[in-house]
Amino acid sequence: MSNSNEVTPAQKMIGDFSPKLVQLNDDILFGDVWERQELSPRDRSLITVASLITGGNFQQLGFHLNKAKENGLTEEELIEIITHLAFYASWPKAMSAIMVAKELFAKDK
């Protein structure tokens, strides 16, 4: 993936600062793991969004909510995932996640 002429989001953000991390991100994570056929992209997005929320990794959440929508999850489903996780991940994490989603989804309208 990092060999293509297209500049990836990771290259834009940190390519000049940490080229090896970008290479691993682009080639291994998105070029290999995300392309494996054992799970659909939709399922991978659902798992990733849930994992980010559970871990409190909200800086990455906006990107992955958009990716989840590209992979077939609806805004309603993503809101329901966040609501469901309030009881398993924690109320504060769900409230933080819903604010990220609200801001992101408002931009799409």
CNS distance restraints for C-alpha pairs under 8 A (distance, minus, plus):
assign (resid   1 and name CA) (resid  26 and name CA) 5.63 0.50 0.50
assign (resid   1 and name CA) (resid  27 and name CA) 5.23 0.50 0.50
assign (resid   1 and name CA) (resid  30 and name CA) 7.81 0.50 0.50
assign (resid   1 and name CA) (resid  31 and name CA) 5.65 0.50 0.50
assign (resid   2 and name CA) (resid   7 and name CA) 7.89 0.50 0.50
assign (resid   2 and name CA) (resid   8 and name CA) 7.52 0.50 0.50
assign (resid   2 and name CA) (resid  23 and name CA) 6.18 0.50 0.50
assign (resid   2 and name CA) (resid  26 and name CA) 5.75 0.50 0.50
assign (resid   2 and name CA) (resid  27 and name CA) 6.16 0.50 0.50
assign (resid   7 and name CA) (resid  11 and name CA) 6.10 0.50 0.50
assign (resid   7 and name CA) (resid  12 and name CA) 6.76 0.50 0.50
assign (resid   8 and name CA) (resid  12 and name CA) 6.36 0.50 0.50
assign (resid   8 and name CA) (resid  26 and name CA) 7.54 0.50 0.50
assign (resid   9 and name CA) (resid  13 and name CA) 6.22 0.50 0.50
assign (resid  10 and name CA) (resid  14 and name CA) 5.89 0.50 0.50
assign (resid  10 and name CA) (resid  15 and name CA) 6.42 0.50 0.50
assign (resid  10 and name CA) (resid  22 and name CA) 5.72 0.50 0.50
assign (resid  10 and name CA) (resid  25 and name CA) 7.41 0.50 0.50
assign (resid  10 and name CA) (resid  26 and name CA) 7.50 0.50 0.50
assign (resid  11 and name CA) (resid  15 and name CA) 3.98 0.50 0.50
assign (resid  11 and name CA) (resid  16 and name CA) 7.43 0.50 0.50
assign (resid  11 and name CA) (resid  19 and name CA) 7.61 0.50 0.50
assign (resid  11 and name CA) (resid  22 and name CA) 6.07 0.50 0.50
assign (resid  14 and name CA) (resid  18 and name CA) 5.73 0.50 0.50
assign (resid  14 and name CA) (resid  19 and name CA) 7.22 0.50 0.50
assign (resid  14 and name CA) (resid  22 and name CA) 7.09 0.50 0.50
assign (resid  15 and name CA) (resid  19 and name CA) 4.85 0.50 0.50
assign (resid  15 and name CA) (resid  22 and name CA) 6.00 0.50 0.50
assign (resid  18 and name CA) (resid  22 and name CA) 6.46 0.50 0.50
assign (resid  19 and name CA) (resid  23 and name CA) 6.13 0.50 0.50
assign (resid  20 and name CA) (resid  24 and name CA) 6.24 0.50 0.50
assign (resid  21 and name CA) (resid  25 and name CA) 6.04 0.50 0.50
assign (resid  22 and name CA) (resid  26 and name CA) 5.96 0.50 0.50
assign (resid  23 and name CA) (resid  27 and name CA) 5.66 0.50 0.50
assign (resid  23 and name CA) (resid  28 and name CA) 7.63 0.50 0.50
assign (resid  24 and name CA) (resid  28 and name CA) 5.13 0.50 0.50
assign (resid  24 and name CA) (resid  29 and name CA) 6.57 0.50 0.50
assign (resid  25 and name CA) (resid  29 and name CA) 4.99 0.50 0.50
assign (resid  25 and name CA) (resid  30 and name CA) 6.26 0.50 0.50
assign (resid  26 and name CA) (resid  30 and name CA) 5.16 0.50 0.50
assign (resid  26 and name CA) (resid  31 and name CA) 5.74 0.50 0.50
assign (resid  27 and name CA) (resid  31 and name CA) 4.43 0.50 0.50
assign (resid  27 and name CA) (resid  32 and name CA) 6.44 0.50 0.50
assign (resid  28 and name CA) (resid  32 and name CA) 4.91 0.50 0.50
assign (resid  28 and name CA) (resid  33 and name CA) 6.27 0.50 0.50
assign (resid  29 and name CA) (resid  33 and name CA) 5.00 0.50 0.50
assign (resid  29 and name CA) (resid  34 and name CA) 6.22 0.50 0.50
assign (resid  30 and name CA) (resid  34 and name CA) 4.97 0.50 0.50
assign (resid  30 and name CA) (resid  35 and name CA) 6.94 0.50 0.50
assign (resid  31 and name CA) (resid  35 and name CA) 6.26 0.50 0.50
assign (resid  32 and name CA) (resid  36 and name CA) 6.38 0.50 0.50
assign (resid  34 and name CA) (resid  41 and name CA) 7.00 0.50 0.50
assign (resid  34 and name CA) (resid  44 and name CA) 7.25 0.50 0.50
assign (resid  35 and name CA) (resid  41 and name CA) 7.79 0.50 0.50
assign (resid  39 and name CA) (resid  43 and name CA) 6.11 0.50 0.50
assign (resid  39 and name CA) (resid  44 and name CA) 6.40 0.50 0.50
assign (resid  40 and name CA) (resid  44 and name CA) 6.26 0.50 0.50
assign (resid  41 and name CA) (resid  45 and name CA) 6.10 0.50 0.50
assign (resid  41 and name CA) (resid  71 and name CA) 5.76 0.50 0.50
assign (resid  42 and name CA) (resid  46 and name CA) 6.27 0.50 0.50
assign (resid  42 and name CA) (resid  68 and name CA) 6.48 0.50 0.50
assign (resid  42 and name CA) (resid  71 and name CA) 4.83 0.50 0.50
assign (resid  42 and name CA) (resid  72 and name CA) 5.81 0.50 0.50
assign (resid  42 and name CA) (resid  73 and name CA) 6.54 0.50 0.50
assign (resid  43 and name CA) (resid  47 and name CA) 6.19 0.50 0.50
assign (resid  44 and name CA) (resid  48 and name CA) 6.02 0.50 0.50
assign (resid  45 and name CA) (resid  49 and name CA) 5.99 0.50 0.50
assign (resid  45 and name CA) (resid  64 and name CA) 6.97 0.50 0.50
assign (resid  45 and name CA) (resid  65 and name CA) 7.93 0.50 0.50
assign (resid  45 and name CA) (resid  67 and name CA) 6.94 0.50 0.50
assign (resid  45 and name CA) (resid  68 and name CA) 4.93 0.50 0.50
assign (resid  45 and name CA) (resid  71 and name CA) 7.06 0.50 0.50
assign (resid  46 and name CA) (resid  50 and name CA) 6.18 0.50 0.50
assign (resid  46 and name CA) (resid  68 and name CA) 6.81 0.50 0.50
assign (resid  46 and name CA) (resid  73 and name CA) 7.77 0.50 0.50
assign (resid  47 and name CA) (resid  51 and name CA) 6.02 0.50 0.50
assign (resid  48 and name CA) (resid  52 and name CA) 6.06 0.50 0.50
assign (resid  48 and name CA) (resid  64 and name CA) 7.32 0.50 0.50
assign (resid  49 and name CA) (resid  53 and name CA) 6.24 0.50 0.50
assign (resid  49 and name CA) (resid  61 and name CA) 6.68 0.50 0.50
assign (resid  49 and name CA) (resid  64 and name CA) 6.30 0.50 0.50
assign (resid  49 and name CA) (resid  65 and name CA) 6.73 0.50 0.50
assign (resid  49 and name CA) (resid  68 and name CA) 7.77 0.50 0.50
assign (resid  50 and name CA) (resid  54 and name CA) 6.05 0.50 0.50
assign (resid  50 and name CA) (resid  81 and name CA) 7.17 0.50 0.50
assign (resid  50 and name CA) (resid  82 and name CA) 7.62 0.50 0.50
assign (resid  50 and name CA) (resid  85 and name CA) 7.45 0.50 0.50
assign (resid  51 and name CA) (resid  55 and name CA) 5.99 0.50 0.50
assign (resid  52 and name CA) (resid  56 and name CA) 5.97 0.50 0.50
assign (resid  52 and name CA) (resid  57 and name CA) 4.93 0.50 0.50
assign (resid  52 and name CA) (resid  58 and name CA) 6.69 0.50 0.50
assign (resid  52 and name CA) (resid  60 and name CA) 7.30 0.50 0.50
assign (resid  52 and name CA) (resid  61 and name CA) 6.42 0.50 0.50
assign (resid  53 and name CA) (resid  57 and name CA) 6.13 0.50 0.50
assign (resid  53 and name CA) (resid  58 and name CA) 6.71 0.50 0.50
assign (resid  53 and name CA) (resid  61 and name CA) 7.49 0.50 0.50
assign (resid  53 and name CA) (resid  82 and name CA) 7.71 0.50 0.50
assign (resid  53 and name CA) (resid  85 and name CA) 7.84 0.50 0.50
assign (resid  53 and name CA) (resid  89 and name CA) 7.28 0.50 0.50
assign (resid  53 and name CA) (resid  93 and name CA) 6.25 0.50 0.50
assign (resid  53 and name CA) (resid  94 and name CA) 6.95 0.50 0.50
assign (resid  53 and name CA) (resid  97 and name CA) 6.41 0.50 0.50
assign (resid  54 and name CA) (resid  85 and name CA) 7.45 0.50 0.50
assign (resid  54 and name CA) (resid  88 and name CA) 7.98 0.50 0.50
assign (resid  54 and name CA) (resid  89 and name CA) 4.85 0.50 0.50
assign (resid  54 and name CA) (resid  90 and name CA) 7.71 0.50 0.50
assign (resid  54 and name CA) (resid  93 and name CA) 7.01 0.50 0.50
assign (resid  55 and name CA) (resid  89 and name CA) 7.93 0.50 0.50
assign (resid  56 and name CA) (resid  93 and name CA) 6.01 0.50 0.50
assign (resid  57 and name CA) (resid  61 and name CA) 6.74 0.50 0.50
assign (resid  58 and name CA) (resid  62 and name CA) 7.40 0.50 0.50
assign (resid  58 and name CA) (resid  96 and name CA) 7.52 0.50 0.50
assign (resid  58 and name CA) (resid  97 and name CA) 6.63 0.50 0.50
assign (resid  58 and name CA) (resid 100 and name CA) 7.54 0.50 0.50
assign (resid  60 and name CA) (resid  64 and name CA) 6.57 0.50 0.50
assign (resid  61 and name CA) (resid  65 and name CA) 5.96 0.50 0.50
assign (resid  61 and name CA) (resid  97 and name CA) 7.58 0.50 0.50
assign (resid  61 and name CA) (resid 100 and name CA) 7.37 0.50 0.50
assign (resid  62 and name CA) (resid  66 and name CA) 6.37 0.50 0.50
assign (resid  62 and name CA) (resid 100 and name CA) 6.48 0.50 0.50
assign (resid  62 and name CA) (resid 101 and name CA) 7.05 0.50 0.50
assign (resid  62 and name CA) (resid 104 and name CA) 6.77 0.50 0.50
assign (resid  63 and name CA) (resid  67 and name CA) 6.24 0.50 0.50
assign (resid  64 and name CA) (resid  68 and name CA) 5.87 0.50 0.50
assign (resid  65 and name CA) (resid  69 and name CA) 6.33 0.50 0.50
assign (resid  65 and name CA) (resid  78 and name CA) 7.64 0.50 0.50
assign (resid  65 and name CA) (resid 101 and name CA) 7.29 0.50 0.50
assign (resid  66 and name CA) (resid  70 and name CA) 6.30 0.50 0.50
assign (resid  67 and name CA) (resid  71 and name CA) 6.10 0.50 0.50
assign (resid  68 and name CA) (resid  72 and name CA) 6.39 0.50 0.50
assign (resid  68 and name CA) (resid  73 and name CA) 5.48 0.50 0.50
assign (resid  68 and name CA) (resid  74 and name CA) 7.99 0.50 0.50
assign (resid  69 and name CA) (resid  73 and name CA) 4.78 0.50 0.50
assign (resid  69 and name CA) (resid  74 and name CA) 5.84 0.50 0.50
assign (resid  69 and name CA) (resid  75 and name CA) 7.20 0.50 0.50
assign (resid  73 and name CA) (resid  77 and name CA) 6.22 0.50 0.50
assign (resid  73 and name CA) (resid  78 and name CA) 6.78 0.50 0.50
assign (resid  74 and name CA) (resid  78 and name CA) 6.27 0.50 0.50
assign (resid  75 and name CA) (resid  79 and name CA) 6.12 0.50 0.50
assign (resid  75 and name CA) (resid 105 and name CA) 7.48 0.50 0.50
assign (resid  76 and name CA) (resid  80 and name CA) 6.18 0.50 0.50
assign (resid  77 and name CA) (resid  81 and name CA) 6.16 0.50 0.50
assign (resid  78 and name CA) (resid  82 and name CA) 6.35 0.50 0.50
assign (resid  79 and name CA) (resid  83 and name CA) 6.18 0.50 0.50
assign (resid  79 and name CA) (resid  98 and name CA) 7.05 0.50 0.50
assign (resid  79 and name CA) (resid 101 and name CA) 7.62 0.50 0.50
assign (resid  80 and name CA) (resid  84 and name CA) 6.00 0.50 0.50
assign (resid  81 and name CA) (resid  85 and name CA) 6.15 0.50 0.50
assign (resid  82 and name CA) (resid  86 and name CA) 6.41 0.50 0.50
assign (resid  82 and name CA) (resid  94 and name CA) 5.60 0.50 0.50
assign (resid  82 and name CA) (resid  97 and name CA) 6.81 0.50 0.50
assign (resid  82 and name CA) (resid  98 and name CA) 6.58 0.50 0.50
assign (resid  83 and name CA) (resid  87 and name CA) 7.76 0.50 0.50
assign (resid  83 and name CA) (resid  94 and name CA) 6.63 0.50 0.50
assign (resid  84 and name CA) (resid  88 and name CA) 7.30 0.50 0.50
assign (resid  85 and name CA) (resid  89 and name CA) 5.25 0.50 0.50
assign (resid  85 and name CA) (resid  90 and name CA) 6.99 0.50 0.50
assign (resid  85 and name CA) (resid  94 and name CA) 6.40 0.50 0.50
assign (resid  86 and name CA) (resid  90 and name CA) 4.96 0.50 0.50
assign (resid  86 and name CA) (resid  91 and name CA) 4.60 0.50 0.50
assign (resid  86 and name CA) (resid  92 and name CA) 7.67 0.50 0.50
assign (resid  86 and name CA) (resid  93 and name CA) 7.04 0.50 0.50
assign (resid  86 and name CA) (resid  94 and name CA) 4.90 0.50 0.50
assign (resid  86 and name CA) (resid  95 and name CA) 7.73 0.50 0.50
assign (resid  87 and name CA) (resid  91 and name CA) 6.67 0.50 0.50
assign (resid  89 and name CA) (resid  93 and name CA) 6.63 0.50 0.50
assign (resid  89 and name CA) (resid  94 and name CA) 7.33 0.50 0.50
assign (resid  90 and name CA) (resid  94 and name CA) 6.35 0.50 0.50
assign (resid  91 and name CA) (resid  95 and name CA) 6.10 0.50 0.50
assign (resid  92 and name CA) (resid  96 and name CA) 6.11 0.50 0.50
assign (resid  93 and name CA) (resid  97 and name CA) 6.05 0.50 0.50
assign (resid  94 and name CA) (resid  98 and name CA) 6.00 0.50 0.50
assign (resid  95 and name CA) (resid  99 and name CA) 6.35 0.50 0.50
assign (resid  96 and name CA) (resid 100 and name CA) 6.57 0.50 0.50
assign (resid  97 and name CA) (resid 101 and name CA) 6.24 0.50 0.50
assign (resid  98 and name CA) (resid 102 and name CA) 5.90 0.50 0.50
assign (resid  99 and name CA) (resid 103 and name CA) 6.18 0.50 0.50
assign (resid 100 and name CA) (resid 104 and name CA) 6.14 0.50 0.50
assign (resid 101 and name CA) (resid 105 and name CA) 5.84 0.50 0.50
assign (resid 102 and name CA) (resid 106 and name CA) 6.02 0.50 0.50
assign (resid 103 and name CA) (resid 107 and name CA) 6.60 0.50 0.50
assign (resid 104 and name CA) (resid 108 and name CA) 6.86 0.50 0.50
assign (resid 105 and name CA) (resid 109 and name CA) 6.82 0.50 0.50
